[in-house]
Amino acid sequence: MILLVFLLLLGAAAWATWAGRVMVPADHVGIVERKFGRSHADPAFNEINPDSAKGVHARTLLPGGFHWRAPVLHTVTYVPRVHVPAGMVGLVTATEGRDRTDGRTLGRHVECNSFRDGQAFLRGGGEQGVQVTMLAGGQSYYLNTRLFKVEMKQRVHVPAGTVGLVQAKAGAVRPPDQRFGRHVECESFQDGQAFLSGGGEQGKQLAILGGGNSYAINPALFDVITVGNVAESTEGLTEAHLREIAIKEGHTGVVVALDGTEPREDDEPGTVAPRVPGHSSFRRPWDFLANKGQRGIQAETLGQGTTYALNPWFVRVMPIPTRVLILTWHNKEDAQADNYDADLGQIVVNVQGFDLAVTLSQNLQIPPRVAPKLVSQFGNDRDSDLGGLVDDRAPMKRFVRDVLGLAVAGYFAEIATTSSVLDFLASYHDVRKELTDRVMHALEKWELGTLGTTLGSFTPTDPVLLERLKEKFYEEMRGENLGVSLQNAKLEDLIDKYRARQESRRVALELKAEVALLGPDNVSMIRIVREFAKFDVPEYIGGGDISALAQALPMSTAQDLLARLRELRTGQEVTAVPKRRELTEDGTEAIDADLDGIEYEDADMDADADGDDGNGAE
């Protein structure tokens, strides 16, 4: 009998051993449920011996090796392990645990090996509901799926060149006068528990998510606005608001802070907020606020050629040109309506009832330090709570119109009432200088200097005045031409005089050389022979003396011969005389001398340039 009982017990033990043997398949987890025992709802009992509680046990069975559970007392269910794909996160919801009694929407973090140790979760005070801690992607987890439910969520991806805006759905309630939740360091919102433990507040956050990265952010704790879902936003955001702010070359970025301390009431119009250190060009807005940064237009600007990742809920940036601008006064086409000089129309000056069109251009350059004051004084057209890069040209256009435009218009209005048409046209150079001075004076209070004022021509728009001015022009041109002709005639006379004197000097020099070489008697005889050779005389004259020849010659020829003989008398000596210098009417130096600079010592041969022989005879 005893042997039979022993065998029965041995057989039952063998059966129980075999039947209670548990082997969990690979990539699965075994979930144990106890059929009998005390209720697991007794917390004290569960903490002492949770495996003895009735119901589903928190501890699971892992694959690899054998496990044993009483075959009648326990049942084991095999479920696949939880795999979170790469690029995703696992949002965990606990079906068991303590109640949240302080109104929190998320269960606090408990060290439990990423929810693999359900028993540690319960013993550590894990709370029911959605958990603040998530499962990272690209891994598998052996979880008790009866205790934890896992929902797959996409990681937050912020494309390069953009920013992500964050709104907290859980946390402390921020004060009503505070626009943003206080800043808490929490690994770019990936550590939800650090955010909550650090006093993170609900609502818009100052920190942003930089572009070109993906983030494991709990969607139950934070809403993230990116260019991929901005269309679903109800606050009027667009993709443009989420772009990084790039300041082009030749520009400076004027910053308008949308949050901060209130400006002082005694500030004059156009006053800008003073510089605040330590916020890295508004990239760290929490430091800006901590250092008592003032709301409104800032004295600090953003430099050219740099890209800034800024929170569009916090700042608005307006690019102002710092390159040289060429502003022109003329009637603009529709395509030029957005130009900075769009309000500068054609200048028309009415003088004595006649309209004169004036062309004008002005070079202007705005230093970065002046740009904030300009925007503050001339305002902007954006008054929403949204920021980002705003290409608002209204302040610059108003400045050009109200400062330069009025200064130029006022000047021409003044001179139009005190000038006649001809005086106005004749005083072009004075007008240009006075206009430059007027523009320079208008820009001085803005700490700007003029780089150049170019005044074009004055063009009459009245046909009658235009014809009169044409006639006056033609008469002036005719007078100028006559003056040139007169001057040319004087020059020609002077040239002829010099040529005549040059020829006389050459002849005198030749005569002097002959006398020195041959003697005066021989020279006289040669000259007489030459003169006789030139006359047309009879081929034969009777008689033996010179009187017969003289009677045969005509009277005029004989007189001419006698005059030449008198000039060639023997005993003449040629000597040079000093020149006399005079100034002609045109200021040039003229040379005058008797017989073109040659004087003979013999009184009978002394002759001046006009051919006078000294005795009154020519």
GULUMBA-372123 format. One record per residue (C-alpha): residue in three letters; residue number from 1; x, y, z. Coordinates in steps of 0.5 Angstrom, whole numbers, plus 500, padded with zeros to 3 digits. Example, Ala and Ser with C-alpha at 12.3 -4.5 7.8 and 13.67 -1.06 7.14 Angstrom:
<Ala,1,<525,491,516>>
<Ser,2,<527,498,514>>
***
This chain:
<Met,1,<500,500,500>>
<Ile,2,<505,505,502>>
<Leu,3,<509,503,496>>
<Leu,4,<503,504,492>>
<Val,5,<502,511,495>>
<Phe,6,<509,512,494>>
<Leu,7,<509,510,486>>
<Leu,8,<503,515,485>>
<Leu,9,<506,520,489>>
<Leu,10,<512,519,484>>
<Gly,11,<508,519,478>>
<Ala,12,<504,525,480>>
<Ala,13,<511,529,481>>
<Ala,14,<514,526,475>>
<Trp,15,<507,529,471>>
<Ala,16,<507,535,475>>
<Thr,17,<515,536,473>>
<Trp,18,<513,535,466>>
<Ala,19,<507,538,465>>
<Gly,20,<509,545,469>>
<Arg,21,<516,545,464>>
<Val,22,<516,552,461>>
<Met,23,<520,553,455>>
<Val,24,<519,560,452>>
<Pro,25,<520,561,444>>
<Ala,26,<525,565,441>>
<Asp,27,<523,572,440>>
<His,28,<517,571,445>>
<Val,29,<516,573,452>>
<Gly,30,<512,568,457>>
<Ile,31,<506,572,461>>
<Val,32,<504,568,467>>
<Glu,33,<497,568,470>>
<Arg,34,<496,565,477>>
<Lys,35,<489,561,478>>
<Phe,36,<488,561,485>>
<Gly,37,<491,565,491>>
<Arg,38,<490,572,494>>
<Ser,39,<488,578,490>>
<His,40,<493,582,487>>
<Ala,41,<489,588,489>>
<Asp,42,<492,588,496>>
<Pro,43,<499,592,495>>
<Ala,44,<502,590,501>>
<Phe,45,<501,582,499>>
<Asn,46,<504,584,492>>
<Glu,47,<510,588,495>>
<Ile,48,<512,582,499>>
<Asn,49,<511,576,495>>
<Pro,50,<507,578,488>>
<Asp,51,<508,571,485>>
<Ser,52,<503,569,490>>
<Ala,53,<498,573,488>>
<Lys,54,<492,571,484>>
<Gly,55,<492,574,477>>
<Val,56,<497,576,472>>
<His,57,<504,577,474>>
<Ala,58,<508,582,473>>
<Arg,59,<514,578,472>>
<Thr,60,<515,575,465>>
<Leu,61,<519,569,463>>
<Leu,62,<524,570,458>>
<Pro,63,<526,565,452>>
<Gly,64,<532,561,453>>
<Gly,65,<532,555,458>>
<Phe,66,<527,552,462>>
<His,67,<522,555,467>>
<Trp,68,<517,551,471>>
<Arg,69,<510,553,474>>
<Ala,70,<505,549,477>>
<Pro,71,<501,546,471>>
<Val,72,<494,547,475>>
<Leu,73,<496,553,479>>
<His,74,<499,557,473>>
<Thr,75,<498,558,466>>
<Val,76,<503,561,461>>
<Thr,77,<502,565,455>>
<Tyr,78,<507,566,450>>
<Val,79,<507,573,446>>
<Pro,80,<512,576,441>>
<Arg,81,<517,581,444>>
<Val,82,<516,589,442>>
<His,83,<520,591,437>>
<Val,84,<520,599,436>>
<Pro,85,<523,600,429>>
<Ala,86,<528,605,427>>
<Gly,87,<526,612,426>>
<Met,88,<520,611,431>>
<Val,89,<519,611,439>>
<Gly,90,<515,607,443>>
<Leu,91,<509,611,447>>
<Val,92,<508,606,453>>
<Thr,93,<501,606,457>>
<Ala,94,<501,602,464>>
<Thr,95,<495,598,465>>
<Glu,96,<497,597,473>>
<Gly,97,<500,602,478>>
<Arg,98,<498,607,483>>
<Asp,99,<493,613,481>>
<Arg,100,<496,620,480>>
<Thr,101,<493,624,485>>
<Asp,102,<496,631,483>>
<Gly,103,<493,632,477>>
<Arg,104,<499,630,472>>
<Thr,105,<497,627,466>>
<Leu,106,<503,623,465>>
<Gly,107,<506,617,469>>
<Arg,108,<512,619,472>>
<His,109,<519,616,471>>
<Val,110,<521,609,475>>
<Glu,111,<527,605,474>>
<Cys,112,<525,599,471>>
<Asn,113,<530,597,465>>
<Ser,114,<525,601,460>>
<Phe,115,<519,597,462>>
<Arg,116,<522,590,462>>
<Asp,117,<522,589,469>>
<Gly,118,<514,590,471>>
<Gln,119,<516,588,478>>
<Ala,120,<521,593,479>>
<Phe,121,<516,598,476>>
<Leu,122,<510,596,481>>
<Arg,123,<515,596,487>>
<Gly,124,<518,603,485>>
<Gly,125,<511,606,485>>
<Gly,126,<510,606,477>>
<Glu,127,<503,610,476>>
<Gln,128,<497,608,471>>
<Gly,129,<496,611,464>>
<Val,130,<501,614,459>>
<Gln,131,<508,614,461>>
<Val,132,<513,620,461>>
<Thr,133,<519,615,459>>
<Met,134,<519,612,452>>
<Leu,135,<522,606,448>>
<Ala,136,<527,608,444>>
<Gly,137,<527,606,436>>
<Gly,138,<531,601,433>>
<Gln,139,<531,596,439>>
<Ser,140,<526,590,441>>
<Tyr,141,<524,589,448>>
<Tyr,142,<521,583,452>>
<Leu,143,<515,587,456>>
<Asn,144,<509,584,459>>
<Thr,145,<504,586,454>>
<Arg,146,<498,585,460>>
<Leu,147,<502,590,464>>
<Phe,148,<504,595,458>>
<Lys,149,<501,597,452>>
<Val,150,<506,600,447>>
<Glu,151,<504,605,441>>
<Met,152,<509,606,435>>
<Lys,153,<510,614,434>>
<Gln,154,<514,617,429>>
<Arg,155,<521,621,431>>
<Val,156,<520,628,430>>
<His,157,<524,630,424>>
<Val,158,<526,638,423>>
<Pro,159,<529,639,416>>
<Ala,160,<535,642,415>>
<Gly,161,<534,650,414>>
<Thr,162,<528,650,419>>
<Val,163,<526,650,426>>
<Gly,164,<521,646,430>>
<Leu,165,<517,650,435>>
<Val,166,<515,646,441>>
<Gln,167,<508,647,446>>
<Ala,168,<508,643,452>>
<Lys,169,<501,639,454>>
<Ala,170,<503,638,461>>
<Gly,171,<507,641,466>>
<Ala,172,<506,647,471>>
<Val,173,<501,652,469>>
<Arg,174,<505,659,467>>
<Pro,175,<503,666,470>>
<Pro,176,<498,669,466>>
<Asp,177,<503,675,465>>
<Gln,178,<508,670,462>>
<Arg,179,<508,669,454>>
<Phe,180,<512,663,455>>
<Gly,181,<513,657,459>>
<Arg,182,<520,658,463>>
<His,183,<526,654,460>>
<Val,184,<528,648,463>>
<Glu,185,<534,644,460>>
<Cys,186,<532,637,458>>
<Glu,187,<536,635,452>>
<Ser,188,<532,639,447>>
<Phe,189,<525,636,450>>
<Gln,190,<527,629,449>>
<Asp,191,<528,628,457>>
<Gly,192,<520,629,459>>
<Gln,193,<522,627,466>>
<Ala,194,<527,632,467>>
<Phe,195,<522,638,464>>
<Leu,196,<517,636,469>>
<Ser,197,<522,635,475>>
<Gly,198,<525,642,473>>
<Gly,199,<518,646,473>>
<Gly,200,<517,646,466>>
<Glu,201,<510,650,464>>
<Gln,202,<505,648,459>>
<Gly,203,<504,652,453>>
<Lys,204,<509,655,448>>
<Gln,205,<517,654,449>>
<Leu,206,<523,659,448>>
<Ala,207,<527,653,446>>
<Ile,208,<527,651,439>>
<Leu,209,<529,645,435>>
<Gly,210,<535,646,430>>
<Gly,211,<534,643,423>>
<Gly,212,<537,637,420>>
<Asn,213,<536,633,426>>
<Ser,214,<531,628,429>>
<Tyr,215,<528,628,436>>
<Ala,216,<525,622,440>>
<Ile,217,<520,627,443>>
<Asn,218,<514,624,447>>
<Pro,219,<508,626,443>>
<Ala,220,<503,626,449>>
<Leu,221,<508,631,453>>
<Phe,222,<510,636,447>>
<Asp,223,<507,638,440>>
<Val,224,<512,640,435>>
<Ile,225,<510,644,429>>
<Thr,226,<515,643,423>>
<Val,227,<514,645,416>>
<Gly,228,<511,638,415>>
<Asn,229,<505,639,419>>
<Val,230,<505,647,420>>
<Ala,231,<499,647,415>>
<Glu,232,<495,644,421>>
<Ser,233,<497,650,426>>
<Thr,234,<491,654,428>>
<Glu,235,<496,660,429>>
<Gly,236,<497,663,422>>
<Leu,237,<504,660,422>>
<Thr,238,<507,658,415>>
<Glu,239,<513,655,412>>
<Ala,240,<516,662,412>>
<His,241,<516,663,419>>
<Leu,242,<520,656,420>>
<Arg,243,<525,658,416>>
<Glu,244,<532,660,419>>
<Ile,245,<533,667,418>>
<Ala,246,<539,669,413>>
<Ile,247,<541,676,412>>
<Lys,248,<544,677,405>>
<Glu,249,<550,681,404>>
<Gly,250,<549,689,404>>
<His,251,<543,688,409>>
<Thr,252,<543,688,417>>
<Gly,253,<537,685,420>>
<Val,254,<533,690,425>>
<Val,255,<530,685,431>>
<Val,256,<524,686,434>>
<Ala,257,<523,682,440>>
<Leu,258,<516,680,442>>
<Asp,259,<517,679,449>>
<Gly,260,<521,682,455>>
<Thr,261,<520,688,460>>
<Glu,262,<516,694,458>>
<Pro,263,<519,700,455>>
<Arg,264,<520,706,459>>
<Glu,265,<514,711,459>>
<Asp,266,<519,717,459>>
<Asp,267,<522,714,452>>
<Glu,268,<522,719,446>>
<Pro,269,<519,717,440>>
<Gly,270,<524,713,436>>
<Thr,271,<528,710,442>>
<Val,272,<530,703,441>>
<Ala,273,<531,698,446>>
<Pro,274,<538,698,449>>
<Arg,275,<543,692,448>>
<Val,276,<543,686,453>>
<Pro,277,<549,681,453>>
<Gly,278,<549,674,453>>
<His,279,<544,671,449>>
<Ser,280,<548,669,443>>
<Ser,281,<544,674,438>>
<Phe,282,<537,672,440>>
<Arg,283,<539,665,440>>
<Arg,284,<538,664,447>>
<Pro,285,<531,668,449>>
<Trp,286,<531,665,456>>
<Asp,287,<538,669,457>>
<Phe,288,<535,675,454>>
<Leu,289,<529,675,458>>
<Ala,290,<533,673,465>>
<Asn,291,<537,679,463>>
<Lys,292,<531,684,463>>
<Gly,293,<531,685,455>>
<Gln,294,<526,690,453>>
<Arg,295,<521,688,448>>
<Gly,296,<521,692,442>>
<Ile,297,<526,694,437>>
<Gln,298,<533,692,439>>
<Ala,299,<539,697,438>>
<Glu,300,<543,690,437>>
<Thr,301,<542,688,429>>
<Leu,302,<544,681,426>>
<Gly,303,<550,682,421>>
<Gln,304,<550,680,414>>
<Gly,305,<552,674,411>>
<Thr,306,<550,670,417>>
<Thr,307,<544,665,418>>
<Tyr,308,<540,665,425>>
<Ala,309,<536,659,428>>
<Leu,310,<531,664,431>>
<Asn,311,<524,663,435>>
<Pro,312,<519,666,430>>
<Trp,313,<514,667,437>>
<Phe,314,<520,671,440>>
<Val,315,<523,675,435>>
<Arg,316,<521,679,428>>
<Val,317,<527,681,423>>
<Met,318,<527,686,418>>
<Pro,319,<532,687,413>>
<Ile,320,<535,694,412>>
<Pro,321,<539,695,406>>
<Thr,322,<546,698,408>>
<Arg,323,<549,698,401>>
<Val,324,<549,704,397>>
<Leu,325,<542,706,394>>
<Ile,326,<541,710,388>>
<Leu,327,<535,714,389>>
<Thr,328,<532,717,383>>
<Trp,329,<526,722,382>>
<His,330,<522,720,376>>
<Asn,331,<515,717,374>>
<Lys,332,<516,710,376>>
<Glu,333,<513,704,372>>
<Asp,334,<508,699,376>>
<Ala,335,<514,694,377>>
<Gln,336,<518,699,381>>
<Ala,337,<512,700,386>>
<Asp,338,<516,696,391>>
<Asn,339,<522,700,390>>
<Tyr,340,<525,704,396>>
<Asp,341,<524,711,392>>
<Ala,342,<517,709,389>>
<Asp,343,<514,715,392>>
<Leu,344,<519,720,389>>
<Gly,345,<516,722,382>>
<Gln,346,<518,727,377>>
<Ile,347,<520,734,380>>
<Val,348,<517,739,376>>
<Val,349,<518,747,378>>
<Asn,350,<514,752,376>>
<Val,351,<517,758,375>>
<Gln,352,<514,765,372>>
<Gly,353,<508,760,370>>
<Phe,354,<512,755,366>>
<Asp,355,<514,748,368>>
<Leu,356,<521,746,368>>
<Ala,357,<522,738,369>>
<Val,358,<528,737,373>>
<Thr,359,<532,730,373>>
<Leu,360,<535,728,380>>
<Ser,361,<539,722,383>>
<Gln,362,<541,721,390>>
<Asn,363,<546,716,393>>
<Leu,364,<545,714,400>>
<Gln,365,<548,709,405>>
<Ile,366,<545,707,412>>
<Pro,367,<550,704,417>>
<Pro,368,<547,698,421>>
<Arg,369,<547,702,428>>
<Val,370,<542,707,424>>
<Ala,371,<538,702,422>>
<Pro,372,<534,701,428>>
<Lys,373,<532,708,429>>
<Leu,374,<530,709,422>>
<Val,375,<525,703,423>>
<Ser,376,<523,705,430>>
<Gln,377,<521,712,427>>
<Phe,378,<518,710,421>>
<Gly,379,<514,704,424>>
<Asn,380,<512,698,421>>
<Asp,381,<506,695,418>>
<Arg,382,<506,688,422>>
<Asp,383,<503,688,429>>
<Ser,384,<501,680,429>>
<Asp,385,<504,676,435>>
<Leu,386,<508,672,429>>
<Gly,387,<515,674,427>>
<Gly,388,<521,671,423>>
<Leu,389,<524,674,417>>
<Val,390,<519,680,415>>
<Asp,391,<521,684,408>>
<Asp,392,<517,690,410>>
<Arg,393,<520,696,406>>
<Ala,394,<515,701,409>>
<Pro,395,<520,704,414>>
<Met,396,<525,705,408>>
<Lys,397,<520,708,403>>
<Arg,398,<517,713,409>>
<Phe,399,<524,715,410>>
<Val,400,<526,716,403>>
<Arg,401,<519,720,402>>
<Asp,402,<519,724,408>>
<Val,403,<526,726,409>>
<Leu,404,<529,726,402>>
<Gly,405,<523,727,398>>
<Leu,406,<521,733,403>>
<Ala,407,<527,736,403>>
<Val,408,<528,736,395>>
<Ala,409,<521,739,394>>
<Gly,410,<522,744,399>>
<Tyr,411,<528,747,396>>
<Phe,412,<525,747,389>>
<Ala,413,<519,751,392>>
<Glu,414,<523,756,395>>
<Ile,415,<527,758,389>>
<Ala,416,<521,757,384>>
<Thr,417,<518,763,388>>
<Thr,418,<525,768,387>>
<Ser,419,<527,766,380>>
<Ser,420,<526,768,373>>
<Val,421,<526,763,368>>
<Leu,422,<532,765,365>>
<Asp,423,<536,766,372>>
<Phe,424,<533,759,374>>
<Leu,425,<536,756,368>>
<Ala,426,<543,760,368>>
<Ser,427,<544,759,376>>
<Tyr,428,<545,751,375>>
<His,429,<551,750,378>>
<Asp,430,<549,754,384>>
<Val,431,<542,750,385>>
<Arg,432,<546,744,385>>
<Lys,433,<551,746,390>>
<Glu,434,<545,749,395>>
<Leu,435,<541,743,393>>
<Thr,436,<547,738,396>>
<Asp,437,<547,742,402>>
<Arg,438,<540,742,403>>
<Val,439,<540,734,403>>
<Met,440,<546,734,407>>
<His,441,<543,738,412>>
<Ala,442,<537,734,412>>
<Leu,443,<541,727,413>>
<Glu,444,<545,730,419>>
<Lys,445,<540,729,424>>
<Trp,446,<540,721,422>>
<Glu,447,<547,721,423>>
<Leu,448,<548,720,415>>
<Gly,449,<552,723,410>>
<Thr,450,<550,724,403>>
<Leu,451,<555,720,398>>
<Gly,452,<553,724,392>>
<Thr,453,<547,728,389>>
<Thr,454,<547,728,382>>
<Leu,455,<542,734,379>>
<Gly,456,<541,733,371>>
<Ser,457,<538,738,366>>
<Phe,458,<532,743,367>>
<Thr,459,<527,741,361>>
<Pro,460,<521,746,359>>
<Thr,461,<515,742,359>>
<Asp,462,<511,748,355>>
<Pro,463,<512,748,348>>
<Val,464,<512,756,348>>
<Leu,465,<518,756,353>>
<Leu,466,<522,751,349>>
<Glu,467,<522,755,343>>
<Arg,468,<524,761,346>>
<Leu,469,<530,758,349>>
<Lys,470,<531,754,343>>
<Glu,471,<532,761,339>>
<Lys,472,<536,764,345>>
<Phe,473,<540,758,344>>
<Tyr,474,<541,759,337>>
<Glu,475,<543,766,338>>
<Glu,476,<548,765,343>>
<Met,477,<551,759,338>>
<Arg,478,<551,764,332>>
<Gly,479,<555,770,337>>
<Glu,480,<560,764,339>>
<Asn,481,<561,762,332>>
<Leu,482,<562,770,330>>
<Gly,483,<567,771,335>>
<Val,484,<571,765,333>>
<Ser,485,<571,767,326>>
<Leu,486,<573,774,328>>
<Gln,487,<579,771,332>>
<Asn,488,<581,767,326>>
<Ala,489,<581,773,322>>
<Lys,490,<586,776,327>>
<Leu,491,<590,770,327>>
<Glu,492,<590,770,319>>
<Asp,493,<592,777,319>>
<Leu,494,<598,776,324>>
<Ile,495,<600,770,320>>
<Asp,496,<601,774,314>>
<Lys,497,<605,780,317>>
<Tyr,498,<610,775,320>>
<Arg,499,<610,772,313>>
<Ala,500,<612,779,310>>
<Arg,501,<617,780,315>>
<Gln,502,<620,774,314>>
<Glu,503,<621,775,306>>
<Ser,504,<624,782,307>>
<Arg,505,<629,779,312>>
<Arg,506,<631,774,307>>
<Val,507,<632,779,302>>
<Ala,508,<636,783,306>>
<Leu,509,<640,778,308>>
<Glu,510,<642,776,301>>
<Leu,511,<643,783,299>>
<Lys,512,<648,784,305>>
<Ala,513,<652,777,303>>
<Glu,514,<652,779,296>>
<Val,515,<655,786,298>>
<Ala,516,<660,783,303>>
<Leu,517,<662,778,297>>
<Leu,518,<663,782,291>>
<Gly,519,<663,789,294>>
<Pro,520,<658,795,293>>
<Asp,521,<660,797,286>>
<Asn,522,<659,790,283>>
<Val,523,<653,789,286>>
<Ser,524,<650,795,284>>
<Met,525,<652,794,277>>
<Ile,526,<649,786,277>>
<Arg,527,<643,789,279>>
<Ile,528,<642,794,274>>
<Val,529,<644,789,269>>
<Arg,530,<638,785,272>>
<Glu,531,<633,790,271>>
<Phe,532,<635,792,264>>
<Ala,533,<634,785,262>>
<Lys,534,<627,785,265>>
<Phe,535,<625,791,261>>
<Asp,536,<621,790,254>>
<Val,537,<626,795,250>>
<Pro,538,<627,796,242>>
<Glu,539,<632,791,239>>
<Tyr,540,<636,797,236>>
<Ile,541,<637,804,238>>
<Gly,542,<641,809,235>>
<Gly,543,<646,813,238>>
<Gly,544,<652,812,243>>
<Asp,545,<650,815,250>>
<Ile,546,<645,813,255>>
<Ser,547,<640,819,253>>
<Ala,548,<638,815,247>>
<Leu,549,<636,809,251>>
<Ala,550,<632,813,256>>
<Gln,551,<628,817,251>>
<Ala,552,<626,810,248>>
<Leu,553,<623,808,254>>
<Pro,554,<616,809,256>>
<Met,555,<615,814,262>>
<Ser,556,<613,809,267>>
<Thr,557,<618,804,266>>
<Ala,558,<624,810,266>>
<Gln,559,<621,812,273>>
<Asp,560,<621,805,275>>
<Leu,561,<628,804,273>>
<Leu,562,<631,810,276>>
<Ala,563,<627,808,283>>
<Arg,564,<631,802,283>>
<Leu,565,<637,805,281>>
<Arg,566,<637,809,287>>
<Glu,567,<636,803,292>>
<Leu,568,<642,800,289>>
<Arg,569,<647,806,289>>
<Thr,570,<654,804,291>>
<Gly,571,<656,806,298>>
<Gln,572,<650,802,302>>
<Glu,573,<652,798,308>>
<Val,574,<647,793,311>>
<Thr,575,<646,793,318>>
<Ala,576,<641,789,323>>
<Val,577,<637,794,328>>
<Pro,578,<634,792,335>>
<Lys,579,<627,789,334>>
<Arg,580,<621,793,338>>
<Arg,581,<616,788,341>>
<Glu,582,<609,790,342>>
<Leu,583,<603,786,345>>
<Thr,584,<597,785,340>>
<Glu,585,<590,786,342>>
<Asp,586,<589,778,343>>
<Gly,587,<595,779,348>>
<Thr,588,<600,776,344>>
<Glu,589,<607,779,343>>
<Ala,590,<608,782,336>>
<Ile,591,<615,784,333>>
<Asp,592,<616,791,329>>
<Ala,593,<622,793,326>>
<Asp,594,<624,798,320>>
<Leu,595,<624,794,314>>
<Asp,596,<623,788,318>>
<Gly,597,<628,788,323>>
<Ile,598,<634,791,318>>
<Glu,599,<636,798,318>>
<Tyr,600,<641,801,313>>
<Glu,601,<646,806,315>>
<Asp,602,<646,811,309>>
<Ala,603,<640,816,311>>
<Asp,604,<638,816,304>>
<Met,605,<637,808,304>>
<Asp,606,<633,808,311>>
<Ala,607,<626,805,310>>
<Asp,608,<621,803,314>>
<Ala,609,<616,797,314>>
<Asp,610,<611,801,310>>
<Gly,611,<616,803,304>>
<Asp,612,<617,810,307>>
<Asp,613,<624,812,304>>
<Gly,614,<625,817,310>>
<Asn,615,<624,823,306>>
<Gly,616,<616,823,305>>
<Ala,617,<616,819,298>>
<Glu,618,<614,812,297>>
***
